Amino acid sequence: EDLTATLTRLRTIGVVAAGSAAKFKGSNESPQIIGQRLGASFLLTGTMRRSPENIALSVQLVDTSTGAQIWSGKYDGVPE
């Protein structure tokens, strides 16, 4: 949610509301199909694993026209 809020401040990209994107959570649809249904050129996907001692995030940016991953990042740290 914080990342979505930050991205909406960028005037050069459009961000789909979290509620619209949430219906695809856990979906087996391809990035191309999801992008078409949302009218999105890119998808930001990811996972989070959390324990009392650690939090691990993995995020990928996918081009919906090709399905190709164009960026990824990981974060491992201690929860606040």
N, C-alpha and C positions, 0 to 999 in steps of 0.2 A: 504494500500500500504506500509506503514511503517513497519507493522508487517510482511508482506511477505518478504520485503527486509531484515529484521532482521533474519527471519527464514532461508533464503537462505545462511546465513553465517555459519549455523550449518552443519558441514560435516557429521553428523550421520543421517540426514534425507534428503529426497529429497522434493523439493517444486515445485509444478506445477505452471507455469506462470499464472499470473492473467488473461491474455487474454483467456487462455484455460479454466480456471475455470469460467470466467464471463458468458459464454453461459448458465450456469446452474442457474444463478441468478433468483430467483422467481420460479424456477422449482418445480414441485410436485414429481419429481423422488426421490426414496428412497436413503439414503446414500450408500447402497450397490451397486445400479446401477450406481450412480455418481462415486463412487470409482472405480468400474470396468472400466468405460469408460475413466477415467483419469489415471488409473493405480496407484491409491493412496490408501494407507492403512488407512489414517486418513483424515477427513475433518474438517476444522475450519470454523464454521458458526457464524453468529452474526447479531445483529441489532444495529442501532444507532438512538437515538432520540435527536434532537437538538432544542433549543430555544435560544433567545438572552441571557438568564440568566443561562442556564444549558445544559449540555451534558450528556447523559446516554448511556453507551455501555453495551451490554450483549454478551458474547462470549462463544461458546461451542466447545469442541473437541470431535468428534464422530469417533468411530472405524468402518470402512466401512465393516469389515467382519461380524459384528454382528448388527450394527446399534445402539449400545449402546453409550450413552454419558459417556466419561471417565473423563472429566474435564469441569468445567464452571467457569466463572468469571464475575464480574460486576464492572463497574466504573461509578461513578457519580461525576461530577465536573463542574467547571466554564470554558467555552471556553476561549482560549487565544486570 
